[in-house]
Structures are given as C-alpha cells and as structure tokens.
C-alpha cells in the first residue's frame, strides 16, 4: 500500500491547495496576493510535514503510526469546508474592523485553516519511504519510485480538482473526496479507525452542500471554472451579480430601467464623441449585460456583440437579469482578446468592462491589445475602458491611459467615480472646445452627465513606458490598491445619475 499512500497524499495535498483558493475567493478574492499566500504557506506546511514525517518515522517506523497520521489528515481535511465558511465570514468582518486588508486576512486565514491537514499529508511521503527501505542497495530506486508517484499524484490532484471535480461537484465535495481517498488508503494500515473515518466522510458527501457565502436575498450561486458567482436580490429590488470576494457589484439589473447610476452608464457618453454614427458595438466582459442593456436602451437600433468568458455567468444572466430581453444582442462565449484575434468584424465602439481591481488580465491592458482593438474599429470609431481604482491611487489608470495613448491619436480620461474611471481612445482627434457641443447629442436621460464630463475629463499623454505583452506589471499596480482595499470597508454604491428617467 505504500505506493498508493504517497500517490494519494500527493493528490490530496494539491487538491487541498486548489480548494483553498476557492474557499478564500468569496471573502478575499483571487488576486495574486491571495494566490501567493496560499502557495507559499502550503509549501511551508509540506516542508514541515516532510521534516516531521522523517523524524517520527525514524522513532516509530510502524504501519500503525502511518495509518494514524493518514486518518487524522483525512478527518482534518473533511472538516475544512464546514469550518472554513463560518470562520472566513467571521474573519472578514473581524479583519475589516481592525483595518486589516486582503494580504493579512488571507495570510492568517490560510495559516489557521490549512496548516494541520497539509502538514499531516506532507508527513506521509518520508514515512512511507522509511517503511519501504528494506534493502539499502535499492534505496535510490525505491526513493525515486515513491517520489515519482507522489509527483504524479500531485499533478492528477491539481488538474482533477481544478478541471473536473470543482466545476462538477463543488469545492466542498472535492475536499471530501480528497479526504475519503486518504481514509481509504489507510484502511490496510489502521483498519477500524480508517473504516469509521471513511463512513463518516461518505455521510458528509451525501449531505447537500449549503450556500457558499450566506447573503440575504441570494437567488443563486455557482462555483465555475473561472470564479465564484453569486446573484442576489437587494432590499431595494435590484438584482446584482457579484464575483469572488463579493465586495463590488459586477452587474446590476432593474426591470423598470436600463440606467444604473453606476459605472455601467459611463460608456453612454462616448457615442457623441465619435466621428461617425454608431451602428455596431462590441462589449468585452459582458457579465450580466448591464452595459449592453444601457447602450441598447439609450441608442436604439444598434447591434451589440457581447463577449463573456464564463458561460455560467451568461446562463445566470439569462435566468435572473433579463439578458435575452436586450434587443439586437449577440452573446459570444470567448476570451475578449481571443475573439478579436479570430474575427474579421469591425465595430464603431468597443467597450472593455473586464478589469477588476484585484484581478486584471494583463493581456487586456497592453499596447498589443489596444493595437488589435484599433484594427477592428471602423473609421471614426473609438474604445471605452472601465478602469477600477482605489481612491487616491491613480497609477493603474495612468498606466492604462498612457498605453492607450501610444496607439490612439487622442485619449480622454473621465474620473467619473471614486472607484471607476473611463478611458476613451479615439481614432480621430476632436477639439477640446467641441466636447460640450458634441455631448448635446446625448439622449435626454443622461444629459445630467454632460457638465460632469466637460468639467472633469482631460486628455492623457502617451506613456514613456507603456504596458506590453512582454512586460505588463499590472499585479504590482493592483496589489498596492488591494492592500488599501479594506475587506468590508467603504461603500461601492455611489451613483453617477438617477437610475430612472
């Protein structure tokens, strides 16, 4: 059973690591800071486990001790999803009250939750190797074989949990499956306790999982291949879609109006700035269709192609957010850049709403991407980017706007909200004195935005160090903002304009 032990321990430890990021995501997001904390601490736990396992194996080289270690590891892994959610919910509010941000919150949460089970799983490999070494002349071969099996198990645990189990059965049952494997493989080593543990875990697997994140008004929640998605009905009747940490609304839906009063309305000011009349629009990062709905309502008759990477998001938007009711909307499931690379279509306006402060796809913020966007614009067209930021930190906006300015003749930046700014790239320059006149062509519903744009918008200068596919340190720029982004602190319900005409 020793080869099976090291294989299973390797698979379970990496499956636990993948699940750790999924457990933390609804509370602290999936930024590079969170990933670094999880990966770094898991490696520390495994290192400690290797060390402890070797020492204990030398003192007590018996199968029963190894079986006991595996049984305890299985139990500790099995309780993780049940302990994690109330703990993380309490931690989120506690860290917020102490003004502790994502980096410290995720570090302490990972430290407290995953130290014991992962350390115990790490002890299995050196212990198994000690029991397997009965012939010193074959020590190298035995060590290599068991190490190889442990690595193969880790590979299968990584891909199996990320690509198959989590999307198929969810994080809770993925962790329970990993725990069950460890318990089953320990049966020949410690019969009765291992069987009892296996039965307990099977019962836990049968229990239907509850809500991942207890939120009043939750209509649906899904753990997808890409993220955690939650749809919630607010007390004022709005239906909102949230991703991962759930701090900011990614989409908003009201049945009685397409206007939201938030960042989704910002692109509505762009069409009058274009040199030609707008007929076809592309939205990259469609989510629940909030921006597409506003454009379709305020500029009737336009055709909209909307690209959304996550098909589950589109499914939930159709079910709860009236996506199918948006006229002339065509939803495409793809990555935004991949779509532009493979289509020959051209557009009058391309809107990018795929940036989140804690998670920005770097390849959607580079000079090469903006060149690709310009190549898909009709003459006189433009692009509009919704760039999130933390108040007082404009480094990301400046980097993105400066990079756009190396590709487009003129770039405007409108600091519309504390947490969101609009970056507009135009293929044709317009006189700064003509902006007020051009904006008179906006629909009456949004004329309230005209004086704000005229007073606040400014022209960005080309960057001397633009973001490129080779070097785009958006993580450095966003992590600084994440550190300042206090979990649960502040409010994101600021408005641009009234939500009803």
Secondary structure, 3 states (H helix, E strand, C coil): CHHHHHHHHHHHHHHHHHHHHHHHHHHHCCCHHHHHHHHHHHHHHHHHHHHHHHHHHHHCCCHHHHHHHHHHHHHHHHHHHHHHHHHHHHHHHHHHHCCCCHHHHHHHHHHHHHHHHHHHHHHHHHHHHHHHCCCHHHHHHHHHHHHHHHHHHHHHHHHHHHHHHHHHHHHHHHHHHHHHHHHHHCCCCCHHHHHHHHHHHHHHHHCCCCCCCCCCCEEEEEECCCCEEEEEECCCCCEEEEECCCCCEEEEEECCECCCCCHHHHHHHCHHHCCCCCCEEEEECCCCCHHHHHHHHHCCCCEEEEEECCHHHHHHHHHHCCHHHCCCEEEEECCHHHHHHHCCCCEEEEEECCCECCECCHHHCCHHHHHHHHHCEEEEEEEEEEEECECCECHHHHHHHHHHCCCCCEEEEECCCCCEEEEEEECCCCCHHHHHHHHHHCCHHHHHHHHHHHHHCEECCCCCCCCCCCCCCHHHHHHHHHHHCCCCCCCCCCCCCCCCC
